[in-house]
């Protein structure tokens, strides 16, 4: 598929899919807020789900916990738009899975 080729060419072959960014956490954790915000992501064929499946196929572990993140609250978005603002949730100490549940509880 064309979109898989584009993604795979953008990522270096030795990329660590479980590395932790100082404020965003793991690559999967960085995707979580956008996946929850966009109402079009309810379809299994939505681009966000393709991206998540691709990341996991490359070795991203949704259970990887990111400890001690700095400035890790996500507050982007605007009320009343297709990209709504989520309540701020501190990503520190979460995995991608637990972060989904924390955002859902906060909303």
Buried (B, 14 or more C-beta within 10 A) or exposed (E): EEEEEEBEEEEEEEBEBBEBBEBBBBBBBBBBBBBBBBEEBEEEEBEBBBBBEBBBEBEBBBEBBBEEBEEBEBEEBEEEEEEBBBEEBEBBBBBBBBBBEBBEEEE
